[in-house]
Amino acid sequence: LPNNLVMNSSLLNLTAAGSARSKMEVRIAVDGPEAVDDLVRLVLDTALAVPGVLREPAPACPMTAATPTEVVLRLLLWHDPESALDVCSRVTAALSAALGGAGVQYTVLWPPPAPAAFPLGTN
């Protein structure tokens, strides 16, 4: 394939599954690691309840950083490629309501910042 053809032509990205993935960061204050599993379940259940979030592939929520007082979760969710703004805005609002209702201190970021080299509060 000649370079000039790639550089001077439109590029159309076709996904096989017809879905797009978005990432969100959820920072939650914790008193210890025993609460993390329940918080991950709350985040996943809340995301799945938002219209437009696809069940397949299922959302994922790995923990990307932790300190004794905070966990950082990376929520990965799939949706129609054209609905990212709407779906992620609704997920942000739903997470705010759910986490606030659970009485935890939190921050929800979309899009997430670039990953830090280490958790906040450490040097």
C-alpha positions as CSV (number, residue, x, y, z in Angstrom):
1,L,0.0,0.0,0.0
2,P,1.7,3.3,-1.1
3,N,2.2,5.9,1.7
4,N,0.7,8.7,-0.4
5,L,-2.6,6.7,-0.7
6,V,-2.8,6.4,3.1
7,M,-1.9,10.0,3.7
8,N,-4.2,11.5,1.0
9,S,-7.3,9.4,1.4
10,S,-10.1,9.2,3.9
11,L,-9.8,6.5,6.5
12,L,-12.9,4.7,7.5
13,N,-12.8,2.6,10.7
14,L,-15.4,-0.1,10.7
15,T,-15.8,-2.0,14.0
16,A,-16.7,-5.7,13.8
17,A,-19.0,-5.5,16.8
18,G,-20.7,-2.2,16.0
19,S,-19.9,-0.8,19.4
20,A,-17.5,1.6,20.9
21,R,-15.8,1.6,24.4
22,S,-15.5,4.5,26.7
23,K,-13.4,4.9,29.8
24,M,-14.4,6.7,33.0
25,E,-12.4,7.1,36.2
26,V,-14.1,6.8,39.6
27,R,-12.2,7.8,42.7
28,I,-13.7,6.8,46.0
29,A,-12.6,7.4,49.6
30,V,-12.5,4.2,51.6
31,D,-11.7,3.2,55.1
32,G,-10.0,0.0,54.0
33,P,-9.9,-2.6,51.3
34,E,-12.9,-4.6,52.5
35,A,-15.3,-2.1,51.0
36,V,-13.8,-2.2,47.5
37,D,-15.8,-5.2,46.2
38,D,-19.1,-3.7,47.2
39,L,-18.2,-0.4,45.6
40,V,-17.1,-2.1,42.3
41,R,-20.5,-3.9,42.2
42,L,-22.3,-0.6,42.9
43,V,-20.4,1.1,40.0
44,L,-21.1,-1.8,37.6
45,D,-24.7,-2.2,38.5
46,T,-25.3,1.6,38.2
47,A,-23.6,1.7,34.7
48,L,-25.6,-1.3,33.5
49,A,-28.9,0.4,34.5
50,V,-28.2,3.4,32.2
51,P,-30.0,3.2,28.8
52,G,-27.4,2.9,26.0
53,V,-24.8,1.0,28.0
54,L,-24.5,-2.4,26.3
55,R,-24.6,-5.6,28.3
56,E,-22.4,-7.4,25.8
57,P,-19.6,-6.9,26.0
58,A,-20.2,-6.4,29.7
59,P,-18.8,-3.4,31.5
60,A,-15.6,-3.9,33.5
61,C,-14.2,-2.0,36.5
62,P,-10.6,-2.8,37.3
63,M,-8.9,-1.0,40.2
64,T,-6.0,0.9,38.8
65,A,-4.6,2.5,42.0
66,A,-5.1,2.3,45.7
67,T,-4.0,4.0,48.9
68,P,-5.2,3.3,52.5
69,T,-7.8,6.0,52.0
70,E,-8.7,6.0,48.3
71,V,-9.3,3.6,45.4
72,V,-9.2,4.5,41.7
73,L,-11.4,2.5,39.4
74,R,-11.4,2.6,35.6
75,L,-14.9,1.9,34.4
76,L,-14.9,0.5,30.8
77,L,-18.3,0.4,29.1
78,W,-19.5,-0.2,25.6
79,H,-22.2,1.7,23.7
80,D,-23.3,2.7,20.2
81,P,-20.4,4.6,18.5
82,E,-22.5,7.7,18.0
83,S,-23.9,8.0,21.5
84,A,-20.7,8.3,23.6
85,L,-21.4,11.9,24.8
86,D,-25.0,11.1,25.8
87,V,-24.3,7.7,27.4
88,C,-21.3,8.8,29.3
89,S,-23.0,12.0,30.6
90,R,-25.9,9.8,31.9
91,V,-23.6,7.3,33.5
92,T,-21.7,10.2,35.2
93,A,-25.0,11.5,36.6
94,A,-26.2,8.0,37.7
95,L,-22.9,7.3,39.4
96,S,-23.0,10.6,41.2
97,A,-26.5,9.8,42.5
98,A,-25.6,6.2,43.5
99,L,-22.3,7.0,45.2
100,G,-23.8,10.1,46.9
101,G,-26.7,7.9,48.1
102,A,-24.3,5.4,49.5
103,G,-22.7,8.2,51.6
104,V,-19.2,7.9,50.1
105,Q,-16.9,10.7,49.0
106,Y,-16.2,10.3,45.3
107,T,-15.1,11.9,42.0
108,V,-16.3,10.7,38.6
109,L,-14.2,11.8,35.6
110,W,-15.0,11.4,31.9
111,P,-12.9,11.3,30.0
112,P,-10.4,10.1,32.5
113,P,-7.0,11.8,33.0
114,A,-3.9,10.0,31.8
115,P,-2.9,7.4,34.4
116,A,-0.6,8.6,37.2
117,A,2.6,6.9,37.9
118,F,1.5,6.2,41.5
119,P,-1.6,6.8,43.6
120,L,-2.4,10.3,45.0
121,G,-0.9,10.9,48.4
122,T,2.3,9.0,47.7
123,N,5.7,10.2,46.6
